[in-house]
Each structure stands twice: as C-alpha cells, then as structure tokens.
Amino acid sequence: DIQMTQSPPVLSASVGDRVTLSCKASQNINKNLDWYQQKHGEAPKLLIYYTNNLQTGIPSRFSGSGSGTDYTLTISSLQPEDVATYYCYQYNSGNTFGAGTKLELK
Amino acid sequence: QVTLKESGTGILQPSQALSLTCSFSGFSLSTTGICVSWIRQPSGKGLEWLADICWDDGKGYNPSLKNRLSISKDTSNNQAFLKITSVDTADTATYYCARNTYYGYYYVMDAWGQGASVTVSS
C-alpha cells in the first residue's frame, strides 16, 4: 500500500502569508494526486486535480506542483476563508488519503 | 447541476450489516468514464477511501476492508449502493459518496454528497 505523509500536521499563518503544504508518497505516484479542502462540518471540496490543475471555481491563489513522490499545495496569499484541513489523495496504486494538514490563522 | 445524497442505517448494533445508498442527479453511471466512490470519516479524524463502481461495472475495494464490502449500482434509478458486513464501533463515521470521472490518464473526484452519519453501538 502507498502511504501518504502530510506535513506539517498543523500550520499557523497570518492573512496574506504565502503558505506551503507538503505531501510525500511512499513510492512514485506519477502525478496521480489531488488536493481537497475540508471546512468544519462540510464535505471535502476538490481544489487541485492531477497535481497542478485548478478545479473550476477555485481561486487562483491555490496552486499545486510536484512529481514522483513529493507534492506541494501553495496558497499565494492566505485569506481568512482558507482556514480548513487540507488532504492530499493518491490514486496511482490503490487509493489513499494523507492524514491532513490543519491550517489555522495566527 | 450535479448532486449526490447519501442515506442509510443511522444507528446499528455490532455484527449487523450496514447498507448505504447514494442517490445522484446531473450525471449517469452508464456514461463512459463515470464512477461513484465511497469515502468515510470518523468524527475528528481523516478520510478513508472505501470502494468505487464504474460505468463498465468495474469495482474497486479498499484491501483492508475488502472482505466486508460490497458495492453495486442501479443505473436506471441513478443510485449506487455500499454494504458493509459485520460492523463494529470502528465503523462509526460519516460516509460520503462522490462522483469520479476518468479522463484517460487521470481521475477527477469533483462532486461529493453531504455525508450520512452512521453510529455503531451496543
């Protein structure tokens, strides 16, 4: 099974900060990776698919990058409404979510 | 507009079987490339992918739960189903269904239901 390790588990940042969330796979996942945002009490929402493709309707401050085993979600200028837990998800071999990064406002 | 809604047994006892239904609109499970996935989330914890079923009746299961899961679909009525046998308290969670579309070399799981809460308790 492919394991997905997200870091950090909790991230505190200020409005306007550039924020980077990391996701590392236990083996090459060939860019078959998505990022989801989940706000408290809500279903997850797709932000980025296939590593770096912005889902329709998602603000352009969100971007994704990576290859092989290492992937990154970047928020270029943090907004208050971005407070949420972020999950990476791989489907290259089996289907696995990371444990999430909880993003808080400082 | 794509919508999905989960329904099922809200409270059940250990060893019983859990039956979940995903009722959807705005797409068809007979369309090439379309799949419906099931994902669950215990309260305060992360997401766990469970199973999926696709337009061609292809099915996938989480290996750690495979012996207990059964997924099926009713294309005519726009529904997908998940059954989990021999539940225990560890199966207490919110269960989501989601549309997953295959685009040739990648998938997009872009629409989710609101989730159905399931509690297993004696």
Interface residues (C-beta under 8 A of the other chain):
Chain A: D1 K31 N32 D34 Y36 Q38 A43 P44 K45 L46 Y49 Y50 Q55 Y87 Y89 Y91 G94 N95 T96 F97 G98 A99 G100
Chain B: S37 I39 G46 L47 E48 W49 D52 G60 N62 P63 Y96 Y106 Y107 V108 M109 D110 W112 G113 Q114 G115
